[in-house]
Amino acid sequence: MTREEFIKIVDSKIKLLRNEKNYTQDKMADMLGISKKTLVQIEKGRHSLGWTTAVAACTIFKDSEILQLAFGDDTEDIILTLAFDSYDNKTYEKTLGGHIWWKDIELKGNYKIQQNIISKHYRILNNKNMRICSSFDFDYIQERLKELGK
């Protein structure tokens, strides 16, 4: 997935997000920091949110079922992976282990590689289901797994 693909998905879901929360166009536009006119154009498919506003929408509505279905789990992981090409998580956030949106690709010692079934990005989890890193680059993920296994 690229930033452009990410933005396109958020663009296509913005009206659904607004309706999911029962917000008016005025309220939604204000929350996203854009004009109502721009929001109307986005909802009609004539304009785009852009990277910054798409990230803002996903951050504000991180608990949205619409976004979870669109991206297959937490959008924060995808955003950070796109922002940094590959993302090493220094805080090792606890995950649910990937029982719904993830498929196991490789196991090595106390670590496993998983791939998101919707966004297709990869992540490494430790044996406590804490996210070590994530990337769309499988070669990078395999290298990190080798480093962790040493």
N, C-alpha and C positions, 0 to 999 in steps of 0.2 A: 504494500500500500504506500502511496505517495501522499504528500501534503495535499496535493490537488484532489486526489481521490477522497481523502478524509473530508476536505471542505465540501466537496460535492455531496457526500452522504449527509453531512450536517445540514447543508442547504435544503436537501430534499425532505428533511425531517422537521424543519423549524416550525412549520404550521402545526404539525402533529404535537410537537413539544408544547407549543402555546396552548393548544386545545386540551392536552393532557392535564395541564395545570389550571385550566379555565381562566387564562389571562386575556385581557383585551390586547389589541394590537398596540395601543398606546403604552400599556404597562410593559409588554414584552420589549418593545423598542427602547423604552427607558431603561429596563434592566440590562439590555445588551449595549447601551450607549450609542444607539443609532437612531435615525429619524423614523417616524412612522411610515413615511413615503418610501424609504429604503427597505423597511421590513415588508411592505406590501409588494415591492418589486421582487424581493427574494422569494416570498411565498408564491408568486406567480412564475418563478423560474427565469426572470429577466435580469437578475442581479445576483451577486454572490456575497456571502458573509466575509470572505477573506480569512486568512489564517488566525489572526488575533481574535476576531469575533467568534469564529467557530470554536476556538479553544475556550473562550469565555462562556459560550453557551454550554459546552460540555462540562465545564467546571461548575457553573451555576446549577445545572440540571443533572448532576452526576448520579443521582438516584433514580433517574427516569427509566422506566421500562422500555420506552421507545428507543433510547440510546443503547441500552443493554442488548436489545434484540438486533439493533443495527450493527453493533460492533462486537457483540459477543463478549460481554463482561465489562470490566472497568475501563473507561476511556482514558483515565490518567496514564496507564501503562502505554497505550498507543501514542498519546500526545508526547510523552517523554521520549519514547523511542524515535518518533519522527523529528522531534526537536534536536536530539543529540545524535542521530543516525543509529547509535546503539546506546543503551542505557544501563549503566552499572548502578544498582541500587545499594547505596552505602548503609541504609538503615534496615534493609532486609524486612520488608513489610510482609506480614502474615497474609496468606491467601486461603481460599477454601480448598485448594488442592487440585482445582481444575476438573471437577466432576461433571460439569455441565458444558462449558464452552471450550474445553481443551482436550486434546488427545496426546497421550504419551508417545514420544518419538524414540527416546533413548534413555536408558538407565545406566548409571555408572557410579558405583559406591553409594554415597549418601545423596547423590544428586540425580535429577532427571530433567530432560529436555521435553518441553511440551509445545504444541503448536495450537494457536487459537483457530477454531474451525471456521470462523467468519472472516476475521481480519488477516489471517494466515501469518501473523507474527509469532516469533518464538520467545520462550523464556526458560530460564533455569530455576528450578526450585530445589531447596535442600530437603532433608528428610523430615523437617518440621513444617513443610509447605510454605516456607518463606522465600519470596522472590529475590534472587540474587542479581539477575540482569535480564534484559530483553532486547530483541533486535529483529528486524526483518531479514537480516543477513545470516543465513544458516551456518556459513563458514565461520563467522565471528562467534556464534554460539558454541559451535564445536570446539573452537580454540579455547574459549573460556572454560568449557567443561574439562578439557585436558588440563588446564592450569589448576582448576579446583581439585582435580583428582590426584595431583602430585603430593 
